Amino acid sequence: MIEDDQSLVERALAGDQKAFRLLLKKHQSTIYHVIFKLVRNREETWDLIQETFMRAFRSLSSYKKEYRFTTWLYKIAANCSIDYLRKRKIEALSLDQPLETKQGSVCLELPDLSCNPESDLESRQKGVSIDQAIASLPKKYKEVIVYRHKDGKSYEEISRILGIPVGTVKARIFRARELLKKKLKSLR
């Protein structure tokens, strides 16, 4: 039988080290994922897991049982990760100043990739094609697609607006998507 967090915390506070080890084992993989999402480095993640549980052990007496233990533990893990990220120094190169090397000074020149007229035109053409394909749909399919994908309405909202069952909304959206695929495929 797996004990709940609260009883394990109470036992750990009473000095039962086995209870704390059980808490560690129970939450280690979840804490791993929380930390890894922030630091994106496996080795550092394992170090931060240890740091998280050491901090948790040292401050276990400050845990308030009216809150979930996992919420408290996740907060410690996030704080450890944030502290790590703040301490980590990132070397940055100035784009305004020449870079000094053993062979002399080198000016960095980076291409401006933010402006690409060709891909901008292609994106606009695709948008126009999609809009034209939607406009050519029968009214009952066009309205559900517009409500769903342009206005971001839920199935339930569309159902209320149009006065039709949710199942009908889903079926029309499915059918509209199929028609759009065919129309857009023929444009290629």
C-alpha positions as CSV (number, residue, x, y, z in Angstrom):
1,M,0.0,0.0,0.0
2,I,1.3,3.4,-1.0
3,E,1.1,6.0,1.8
4,D,-0.2,9.4,1.1
5,D,2.2,12.4,1.1
6,Q,0.8,13.9,4.3
7,S,1.4,10.8,6.5
8,L,4.9,10.4,5.0
9,V,5.7,14.1,5.8
10,E,4.5,13.6,9.3
11,R,6.7,10.5,9.7
12,A,9.7,12.4,8.2
13,L,9.2,15.3,10.6
14,A,9.2,12.8,13.4
15,G,12.7,11.7,12.3
16,D,11.8,8.7,10.1
17,Q,14.4,8.9,7.3
18,K,12.7,6.0,5.5
19,A,9.6,8.1,5.1
20,F,11.5,10.9,3.5
21,R,13.2,8.4,1.1
22,L,9.8,7.2,0.1
23,L,8.7,10.8,-0.6
24,L,11.9,11.2,-2.7
25,K,11.2,8.0,-4.6
26,K,7.6,8.8,-5.1
27,H,8.2,12.3,-6.6
28,Q,11.6,12.0,-8.2
29,S,10.5,11.4,-11.8
30,T,7.9,14.2,-11.7
31,I,10.5,16.6,-10.3
32,Y,12.9,15.5,-13.0
33,H,10.4,16.6,-15.7
34,V,9.7,19.9,-13.9
35,I,13.4,20.8,-13.7
36,F,14.4,19.4,-17.1
37,K,11.7,21.6,-18.8
38,L,13.5,24.6,-17.3
39,V,17.2,23.8,-17.7
40,R,17.2,21.4,-20.7
41,N,20.4,19.7,-19.5
42,R,20.2,16.1,-18.1
43,E,23.3,16.2,-15.9
44,E,22.3,19.5,-14.4
45,T,18.8,18.2,-13.9
46,W,20.0,15.4,-11.7
47,D,22.1,17.8,-9.6
48,L,19.1,20.1,-9.2
49,I,16.9,17.1,-8.2
50,Q,19.3,16.5,-5.3
51,E,19.4,20.2,-4.5
52,T,15.6,20.2,-4.5
53,F,15.3,17.3,-2.1
54,M,18.0,18.7,0.2
55,R,16.2,22.0,0.4
56,A,12.9,20.2,1.0
57,F,14.4,18.1,3.8
58,R,16.0,21.2,5.5
59,S,12.7,23.2,5.3
60,L,10.2,20.3,5.8
61,S,9.2,21.9,9.1
62,S,7.9,25.0,7.2
63,Y,5.6,22.9,5.0
64,K,2.0,23.8,5.8
65,K,-0.3,20.8,5.6
66,E,-3.3,22.7,4.3
67,Y,-1.5,22.9,0.9
68,R,-0.6,19.9,-1.3
69,F,2.9,18.6,-0.7
70,T,3.5,18.3,-4.4
71,T,2.8,22.0,-5.0
72,W,5.3,22.9,-2.3
73,L,7.9,20.5,-3.7
74,Y,7.4,21.8,-7.3
75,K,7.9,25.3,-6.1
76,I,11.2,24.3,-4.5
77,A,12.2,22.6,-7.7
78,A,11.3,25.6,-9.8
79,N,13.2,27.9,-7.5
80,C,16.3,25.7,-7.6
81,S,16.1,25.7,-11.4
82,I,15.7,29.5,-11.6
83,D,18.6,30.0,-9.2
84,Y,20.8,27.8,-11.4
85,L,19.8,29.7,-14.5
86,R,20.5,33.0,-12.9
87,K,24.0,31.9,-11.8
88,R,24.9,30.4,-15.1
89,K,26.9,32.9,-17.1
90,I,26.2,33.2,-20.8
91,E,29.1,34.5,-22.9
92,A,27.7,37.1,-25.3
93,L,29.4,38.6,-28.3
94,S,28.9,42.2,-29.2
95,L,27.7,42.7,-32.8
96,D,28.9,46.3,-32.7
97,Q,32.5,45.7,-31.6
98,P,35.2,43.6,-33.5
99,L,36.0,40.2,-32.0
100,E,39.6,40.0,-30.9
101,T,41.3,36.7,-31.8
102,K,44.9,35.5,-31.9
103,Q,45.1,36.3,-35.6
104,G,43.7,39.9,-35.1
105,S,40.3,41.6,-35.1
106,V,37.3,40.1,-36.9
107,C,34.1,42.0,-37.6
108,L,31.0,39.9,-37.3
109,E,28.5,40.3,-40.0
110,L,25.2,38.4,-39.7
111,P,22.6,38.3,-42.5
112,D,19.2,39.8,-41.8
113,L,16.9,36.8,-42.1
114,S,13.8,38.6,-40.7
115,C,12.9,40.0,-44.2
116,N,12.4,37.4,-46.9
117,P,10.1,38.8,-49.6
118,E,9.8,35.4,-51.3
119,S,8.5,33.6,-48.3
120,D,6.3,36.6,-47.3
121,L,4.7,36.4,-50.8
122,E,4.3,32.7,-50.6
123,S,2.6,33.0,-47.1
124,R,0.3,35.7,-48.4
125,Q,-0.6,33.6,-51.4
126,K,-1.3,30.6,-49.2
127,G,-3.5,32.7,-47.0
128,V,-5.4,34.0,-50.0
129,S,-5.9,30.5,-51.4
130,I,-7.2,29.3,-48.0
131,D,-9.6,32.2,-47.7
132,Q,-10.8,31.6,-51.3
133,A,-11.3,27.9,-50.6
134,I,-13.3,28.7,-47.4
135,A,-15.4,31.3,-49.3
136,S,-16.3,28.7,-51.9
137,L,-17.6,26.2,-49.3
138,P,-21.4,25.7,-49.0
139,K,-22.8,28.1,-46.3
140,K,-23.3,25.4,-43.6
141,Y,-19.7,24.3,-43.8
142,K,-18.2,27.8,-44.2
143,E,-19.9,29.1,-41.1
144,V,-18.7,26.3,-38.8
145,I,-15.1,26.6,-40.2
146,V,-15.1,30.4,-39.7
147,Y,-16.5,30.1,-36.2
148,R,-14.0,27.4,-35.2
149,H,-10.8,28.4,-36.9
150,K,-11.0,32.2,-37.4
151,D,-13.1,33.1,-34.4
152,G,-11.7,30.4,-32.1
153,K,-15.2,29.3,-30.8
154,S,-15.7,26.0,-29.1
155,Y,-18.0,23.3,-30.4
156,E,-20.5,24.2,-27.7
157,E,-20.4,27.9,-28.6
158,I,-21.0,27.1,-32.3
159,S,-23.8,24.8,-31.3
160,R,-25.5,27.6,-29.3
161,I,-25.0,30.2,-32.0
162,L,-26.3,28.1,-34.8
163,G,-29.0,26.3,-32.8
164,I,-27.8,22.8,-33.8
165,P,-26.5,19.8,-31.8
166,V,-22.8,19.6,-31.0
167,G,-22.5,16.4,-32.9
168,T,-23.8,18.2,-36.1
169,V,-21.2,20.9,-35.5
170,K,-18.4,18.3,-35.3
171,A,-19.7,16.5,-38.4
172,R,-19.9,19.7,-40.4
173,I,-16.4,20.8,-39.4
174,F,-15.0,17.4,-40.4
175,R,-16.8,17.5,-43.7
176,A,-15.6,21.1,-44.3
177,R,-12.0,20.2,-43.6
178,E,-12.3,17.3,-46.1
179,L,-13.7,19.7,-48.7
180,L,-10.9,22.2,-48.0
181,K,-8.2,19.5,-48.3
182,K,-9.5,18.6,-51.8
183,K,-9.8,22.2,-52.9
184,L,-6.3,23.2,-51.7
185,K,-4.8,20.0,-53.1
186,S,-6.1,20.9,-56.6
187,L,-4.5,24.4,-56.3
188,R,-1.0,22.9,-56.0
